[in-house]
């Protein structure tokens, strides 16, 4: 390579580096805070559609799309690793991730070890059936099922004689689709995903004092560090902004959920 060629290559390289530096400088973060790795937002991702999932080499789903907007506004590159729910909590707790996403309920147990962001949206209670039931009274005398661990299990067992609990949402959906039960009580997001492409109808269960979740649906949060208060403040401010400008409602609808789930009410924690 001649001296002239080497100079030309060096000049081109400097030009590219300079352009990259200028691009980075043109991006002004909306908020001031630090992250585990400078310039990056490290995400503990749970593959739980439609709340969060991996798609096209990045985070997606309702939580993922909102997080991508936050990263863009704050000049951050998203990096992520896939975790189970318990492992994602631990990743934030031990400083291996800035944030965990996946429709996490605001529970007292989680609140002890990580910071729960301001509520993002509600995981509303859906009833899935061929008939399109929407009322508790329509389910009386029917074979009704749900998943172990949901906070409406005991109320369901009291209301619907012979009701069935299943170890997973998949097991519940399979029995419903096979006609072994008449209706399923399920979180709205999971119901939409697991029954897509079937003739089953996913409807919000109308408010009824006999089923607490219909009047006080579980709120979801992003899981954040207990020590990075500036980051928590920035995330909370952004979530409230996204609620106010309609971004949360729009994102919910894009994933098949009801826009009303963006109206979370006062923050509360499940004991």
N, C-alpha and C positions, 0 to 999 in steps of 0.2 A: 504494500500500500504506500503510495507516495505521500510526501508531507502535505501536499495540497489536499489530497483525499482525506488524510487523517484530520486535518483542520476542519474540513467540511463536515465530516461525521461528528466531531466534537461540538461544532457549532449547532448542528441539528439536535444533538442530545441535550445541549444546554437549553435550546429553544423549547424542546418538549418538557424538560424539567421546569423551566420557567413558566410555561403555559399551565402545567399542573399546579404549581405553587400559586399562580394567580387565581386559578379556579377555586382552590381551597380558601384563599383569602377572600374571595367574593362571597363565600357563604358565611353569613353571620348568624351564630346560634341565637335562637329565640330566648333561651334561658341560660343561666350560668350554673354549671354543676360539673362534677367530675364523674367519670365512669371507671370501671375496673381497668379497662385498656383505653388509653387516650384515643379519641376519634372513633371509638367503636361502642356499640350497644350490644352487650352480651346477653343473649336470651336463653332461658331454660324453656324449651318448647315441649308441650305435651301434644301428641297427635290425637286430638279429640274434636273432630269436625262436628258442627260448623264453627266451634269456638276458636280452635287453633289447629293448624296442620302445616305440613311441609309441602310446598308447591313451587316448581320451577327454581329450585335451589335457594329458596328463602322462606320466611314465615308467611303464613296466609291465614285465612279464616277471619272471623269477626275481630278477635283480639289482635291477630297478626296484622291485619290491614290498618287498624288504628295505631298500632305500634310503628308501622312503617311511616305513617304521617308524622308521628312524633320524632322519629329518627331524622327524617328529611328536614324538618323545621329546625333541628338542632345540629345539623351537619355531621351526622353520625352514620357509620356503616354498620349494618346489622350482621352480627355473627351469632350462630345458634348451635345448640346441641339438643338432641331429643332425649327426654326423661320421662319416667313414670311420674304420677302425681306426687308420691312421697319424696322421690328423689329430686324433683323440681323444687319443692319447698326447701330441702336441705341445701341445694345448690345456691339459693339466694341467701339462706341463713349463714352459710360458711364463706360467702364472698366469691363464689365461683361464677355467679351470674348476677347481672344488674337487676333483672326482672324475670319473673315466671308468668307464663300465660296459659290459658286453657279453660276459661269459664270458672275459675276458682271461686267457690262460695266463701263468704265472709264468716268464718267460724272462729270461735273463741280459741280453739287449739292452735290454729294458724296464727292468730293475732299475738300469741305469746312468743312466737319465734321469728316472725317477719312482720313487716309493716304492710297492712292492707291498704291499697289505694282507695281513694274515694270510690263509691260504687260506680260501676261502668254501665251495667244494664241488668235487667231482671231475667232470671231463668223461670219463665212462667210455666204453670202447670197445664199441660195439654191432655186432652182425652182423644185417643185414636180409635176409630171404629169405622165400619163400612157404612153405618147409618148417618154418621156425622153428628153424634151426640154432643151436646154442649152443656147440659144441666145435670146436676147430681141426681135429681129425681128420675131422670131418664135412665139412669144406671141401676136403680133399685131393682133387685130381682135378676140382674144380669151377672154373668161370669166376668169378673173384673180382675185384672192383674196389674202389678207394678214391680219395681225393683227393690231388693233389700237395701235398707239404709236411707231411703228417702224419708223426709220428715212427715209425710202424710200416710205412712204405712199403717200406723195404729188406727188412724181415723178411717182409712179404707176398710180395715178389718172389722171395725165396729159397724160401719154403714152397709157393707155388702157381704152378706153371708156366703161363705164358701169362696171368698176371694183368694188369690194366689200371689205369693211373692216369688220373684225369680232372682238368681244370682247375678244376672247381668242384663243390660238393655237389649243385647242381641237375643238372649234366650226369650225375653218378653216379646220382642217383635216377631220372632219365629213362631211362637205359639199363637199369637194373634193372627198372623198371616195364614196359618194352617187352620184357623177356625176353632181352635181348642178353647179360646176365651172370646167373649163378645166385645170387650173394650180394654184398653190399656191406659193407665195413668202414667205419664212420662214427662220429663223436662221437654219443653217445646223444641229446643234445638236438636236434641237427640232423636225426638220423634220424627222430625222432618227428614233427617238424614237416613234413618233406618227404615223408613217406610216409603222412600222415594221410588216411583215407578210402579207402585201397587195401586189397587183401587180403594185403599183405605184413606179416610179423611182425618186430617190433623186439625183439631179445633181447640181454642182456649176453653178451659172449663170455667164456666161463669161463676162469679163471686157467690159464695155460699158459706155461711158461718160455720157449717159443719166440717169444712175442709179449710184449715187455716191458710194453706198455701195459695188458695184462690183469692184471698184478701190481703195477704202479706207474702208475696213471692220472694224467693231467695235472691239476694243481690250478689253480683259477681264483682271481683276485684282483680287487679294485677298485684302480684306479690313483689314487694320491694324490700330493700335493706332496712334494718333497724337503725343504722348509723349514718347513712347518707341522706341527711335531711334536705339538702338543697335539691337533690335528685327527686325525692318524694314530693317536695313542693312544686317542682316543675311538672312532674307527671300529673299531679292532682289538678293543677291549673289548666293543663292541656285537656284533660278529660272533661272538665266542666266547660271549657271552650267548645269542645266537639259536641257536647250535649246542646249547648246554646245555639250553635250554628247549624244543627241538624245532621252533622256527620255520623253520629252514633246511630240515630234512627235510620238514616239512609243505608248504612252498612248492615244493620240488622235485616232490613227488607231485602237487600241483595242476597242474603244467605237464607231467605225463606222464613224469617221470624217476623213477628208483629212489631210495628214501629212503636207501639205503646210501651214496649219493654225498655225503652230509653228513659221513661219517666220513673225514676227509682225511689223518689220520696226521700225521707230522712235516712241517714246511714244507720244500719243496725247490724248486730252480730248474732249468729246462731250459736247458742250454748251447746 
